[in-house]
C-alpha cells in the first residue's frame, strides 16, 4: 500500500493541475462558507413603509422598526404599487402599511390594524422578518394598552397583566443567537465537500482505467486490489479529511462548542471514506471516467438538500426519505449536530458511525470485486 501511496504522490507532483485543485478547492470552499455566514444573523433586512396615517403612531412605529437590528426601513413609499414593485425587484423583503385613521381608531378605543406583506419566496428571511414584525408591533400594542390603563389610574404591573394575561417564557436552546453560521455554514461545508470527495476520488481511480495503467498500479500494490485501492485513495483521504477537521475545529472555536469535537473529527474521517467507498463502486461498475464523474455529480449534488437540515426528514415523502437515507452526508450532519450542538455522548451517535463505516466497507468491497474484471493495458498503448 505504501508503494501505491508514493506512486500517487508522484502522479500529483507531475500533474500540478490536479494537485492544485486538491489543495485549493476545499480550502476556498471552507473559507468562503465561513466568511459568507460570518455575520451570524440576518441584519438590516430592507423593508418598505407605506404611511397613510402620517400620525404620531406611524412615526413611533417607524422608529421601532428601524431600531430593530434585523430590520431597516429603506423605503418610504407612496402607494402599494410602488411597494409591490420593490418586492418583485428584490430590493425589499417586506412592506408595512399604516392605514389612514389608525391613530384615530386607537384614540376612540377601537382596534387598529397595521398591515404587513412579506415576500415568502425567500423562506428564511421571510420567517425572521415576520417574527420581528410581530415582536415590534406587539411591543407597541402592549405599551399603548398599558399607557391607556395607567391614565385610568390602574398600576402598570396590573395593566400589563390585564393586557397579556398569558405570558410565554420562551427560551432558545442550542442556537440561542439564531446564527446562520451554526445553521447553514456547519452544513454547507460538508455538503460541498461531498462533491469534492467524489470528484477527486473518481478522477484518481478513473485515470488508471482511462490510460490502461492498471497493471502498473496493481504491481505497485503487490497484486492486492484492496491495497491498491487504499493506497490510491490515501493521499486524498489525508488532505480532504484534514481540511474538514480544520473547518470543524475552527467552527467549534468560533461558536464555543466544547463537547463532541473528537467524535465529530472521527465522524468526519468516516464521512470522507464513506464517499470514497461510493466512488470506488461507481468507477468499478461504470468502467468509464467521464460517465463516473457524471454519476458522481448527480449523486452528490442533492446531498445537502436531502440531508434533513433545511427540510426535516419527518416531513419528506417516502421517495425523498429514501434518497436522504442513501446519502452518507445525512448521517454525518446528524452526527455533527448531536455531538457539537447538543453535546450528547459519543455513544448516542453510534448508529451514524456504524452507517458511515458501512458505506466505506461496502463501497470498497463492491468496487474491489468490480475492478477484478478490468482488462490490463491495451497492446501498444503507452501510459501517460
Secondary structure in CASP SS format (residue, H / E / C, confidence):
PFRMAT SS
TARGET T0000
AUTHOR 0000-0000-0000
METHOD secondary structure of the structure
MODEL  1
X C 1.00
X H 1.00
X H 1.00
X H 1.00
X H 1.00
X H 1.00
X H 1.00
X H 1.00
X H 1.00
X H 1.00
X H 1.00
X H 1.00
X H 1.00
X H 1.00
X C 1.00
X H 1.00
X H 1.00
X H 1.00
X H 1.00
X H 1.00
X H 1.00
X H 1.00
X H 1.00
X H 1.00
X H 1.00
X H 1.00
X H 1.00
X H 1.00
X H 1.00
X H 1.00
X H 1.00
X H 1.00
X H 1.00
X H 1.00
X H 1.00
X H 1.00
X C 1.00
X C 1.00
X C 1.00
X C 1.00
X C 1.00
X C 1.00
X C 1.00
X C 1.00
X E 1.00
X E 1.00
X E 1.00
X E 1.00
X E 1.00
X E 1.00
X E 1.00
X C 1.00
X C 1.00
X C 1.00
X C 1.00
X H 1.00
X H 1.00
X H 1.00
X H 1.00
X H 1.00
X H 1.00
X H 1.00
X H 1.00
X H 1.00
X H 1.00
X H 1.00
X H 1.00
X C 1.00
X C 1.00
X C 1.00
X E 1.00
X E 1.00
X E 1.00
X E 1.00
X E 1.00
X E 1.00
X E 1.00
X C 1.00
X C 1.00
X H 1.00
X H 1.00
X H 1.00
X H 1.00
X H 1.00
X H 1.00
X H 1.00
X H 1.00
X H 1.00
X H 1.00
X C 1.00
X C 1.00
X C 1.00
X C 1.00
X E 1.00
X E 1.00
X E 1.00
X E 1.00
X E 1.00
X C 1.00
X C 1.00
X C 1.00
X H 1.00
X H 1.00
X H 1.00
X H 1.00
X H 1.00
X H 1.00
X C 1.00
X C 1.00
X C 1.00
X C 1.00
X C 1.00
X C 1.00
X E 1.00
X E 1.00
X E 1.00
X E 1.00
X E 1.00
X C 1.00
X C 1.00
X C 1.00
X C 1.00
X H 1.00
X H 1.00
X H 1.00
X H 1.00
X H 1.00
X H 1.00
X H 1.00
X H 1.00
X H 1.00
X H 1.00
X H 1.00
X H 1.00
X H 1.00
X H 1.00
X H 1.00
X H 1.00
X H 1.00
X H 1.00
X H 1.00
X H 1.00
X H 1.00
X H 1.00
X H 1.00
X H 1.00
X H 1.00
X H 1.00
X H 1.00
X H 1.00
X H 1.00
X C 1.00
X C 1.00
X C 1.00
X C 1.00
X H 1.00
X H 1.00
X H 1.00
X H 1.00
X H 1.00
X H 1.00
X H 1.00
X H 1.00
X C 1.00
X C 1.00
X C 1.00
X C 1.00
X C 1.00
X C 1.00
X C 1.00
X C 1.00
X C 1.00
X C 1.00
X C 1.00
X C 1.00
X C 1.00
X C 1.00
X C 1.00
X C 1.00
X H 1.00
X H 1.00
X H 1.00
X H 1.00
X H 1.00
X H 1.00
X H 1.00
X H 1.00
X H 1.00
X H 1.00
X H 1.00
X H 1.00
X H 1.00
X H 1.00
X H 1.00
X H 1.00
X H 1.00
X H 1.00
X H 1.00
X H 1.00
X H 1.00
X H 1.00
X H 1.00
X H 1.00
X H 1.00
X H 1.00
X H 1.00
X H 1.00
X H 1.00
X H 1.00
X H 1.00
X C 1.00
X C 1.00
X C 1.00
X H 1.00
X H 1.00
X H 1.00
X H 1.00
X H 1.00
X H 1.00
X H 1.00
X C 1.00
X C 1.00
X C 1.00
X C 1.00
X H 1.00
X H 1.00
X H 1.00
X H 1.00
X H 1.00
X H 1.00
X H 1.00
X H 1.00
X H 1.00
X H 1.00
X H 1.00
X H 1.00
X H 1.00
X H 1.00
X H 1.00
X H 1.00
X H 1.00
X H 1.00
X H 1.00
X H 1.00
X H 1.00
X H 1.00
X H 1.00
X H 1.00
X H 1.00
X H 1.00
X H 1.00
X H 1.00
X H 1.00
X H 1.00
X H 1.00
X C 1.00
X C 1.00
X C 1.00
X C 1.00
X C 1.00
X H 1.00
X H 1.00
X H 1.00
X H 1.00
X H 1.00
X H 1.00
X H 1.00
X H 1.00
X H 1.00
X H 1.00
X H 1.00
X H 1.00
X H 1.00
X H 1.00
X H 1.00
X H 1.00
X H 1.00
X H 1.00
X H 1.00
X H 1.00
X H 1.00
X H 1.00
X H 1.00
X H 1.00
X H 1.00
X H 1.00
X C 1.00
X C 1.00
X H 1.00
X H 1.00
X H 1.00
X H 1.00
X H 1.00
X H 1.00
X H 1.00
X H 1.00
X H 1.00
X H 1.00
X H 1.00
X H 1.00
X H 1.00
X C 1.00
X C 1.00
X C 1.00
X C 1.00
X C 1.00
X C 1.00
X C 1.00
X C 1.00
X C 1.00
X C 1.00
X C 1.00
X H 1.00
X H 1.00
X H 1.00
X C 1.00
X C 1.00
X H 1.00
X H 1.00
X H 1.00
X H 1.00
X H 1.00
X H 1.00
X H 1.00
X H 1.00
X C 1.00
X C 1.00
X H 1.00
X H 1.00
X H 1.00
X H 1.00
X H 1.00
X H 1.00
X H 1.00
X H 1.00
X H 1.00
X H 1.00
X H 1.00
X H 1.00
X H 1.00
X H 1.00
X C 1.00
X C 1.00
X C 1.00
X C 1.00
X H 1.00
X H 1.00
X H 1.00
X H 1.00
X H 1.00
X H 1.00
X H 1.00
X H 1.00
X H 1.00
X H 1.00
X H 1.00
X H 1.00
X H 1.00
X H 1.00
X H 1.00
X H 1.00
X H 1.00
X H 1.00
X H 1.00
X H 1.00
X H 1.00
X H 1.00
X H 1.00
X H 1.00
X H 1.00
X H 1.00
X C 1.00
X C 1.00
X C 1.00
X C 1.00
X C 1.00
X C 1.00
X C 1.00
X C 1.00
X C 1.00
X C 1.00
X C 1.00
X C 1.00
X C 1.00
END
